[in-house]
C-alpha cells in the first residue's frame, strides 16, 4: 500500500481514469498506477484520427488565444480541419464582453474527492460560465437526429459531465474572483461536422449534490478496491478493445472493431496517447 499511487495526495482522478476503473480495475492499475499505455498497440488509423482530433483542439486553442491557427495545406486531414475550423469560427465569433479560456485545467481536493478537469474551453460571461467540449471523434456519417439524441443523452449522464461541472463549481470562485451559483454554469458538447450542439446541461444545486456523492462513491470504491480479489472473468467483454489483451489473454486487440466503435473512440483518452510520443 505504501507505493500504491492511489493513496498519494498528488494522484488526481479524471473522467478517463474513473471510467477505466469501471471497465476493468486491472486496466486502471496498469494504465494509471504503473504508467503503461497504448503506445505499442495503437493502429495507424487510430493514430491518424487522434492526430486530426488533437490538431483541431490545438488550432481551436490558438483561435481563442487570438493567434494564427497554424492550419497549412500539407497537414494531415487538411480538408476536415479547415471545414471544422470554419465551423468553429462562425459558431463562436469572439466578443469583447466575454473571457475565453481555451485548454483550461482545474484541480481540486476535498477529502478523497481529488479531481482534475481539462476543459476544451471555458467562457466567462457577465451572466455566468460556460464549458464547451469539442467532440471530433467518431464518424460523422451517422448524423441522424435519433443518433444525436442518444449521444446527447449519453453525454449528459457521462463521467466527463460529472467531473467537469463538479470541479468547475467547486473552483469557480478562484477562476472568476466572485461567487458563482450552480445555476450560473452551463456545459455544452459541440460537434464541428456538421456544426451542432450534441448536449446542453444547465447546472443546479441538486445536480451538484448528486454529482458530488456519485463521484465520492466511485473514488472511494477505487481506493478501497483489493487487487487480490480481481477476477478477470467479470471484465472479459472489455478485453477485445484493451491494450493489455496480449498481456492478459495472449490475444491481439481487434482494431477493426475498435475503429468502428464510435463510443469507444469518443471515450478514448487521446491525451494519454499523446504523452507517449
Ligand atoms: S485485457 Fe481484459 S482483463 Fe486484462 S486489463 Fe484489459 S480488460 Fe482487464
Boltz pocket constraint, residues with backbone or C-beta under 6 A from the ligand:
constraints:
  - pocket:
      binder: B
      contacts: [[A, 23], [A, 24], [A, 25], [A, 26], [A, 27], [A, 232], [A, 235], [A, 236], [A, 238], [A, 239], [A, 240], [A, 242], [A, 243], [A, 244], [A, 245], [A, 246], [A, 248], [A, 249]]
      max_distance: 6.0
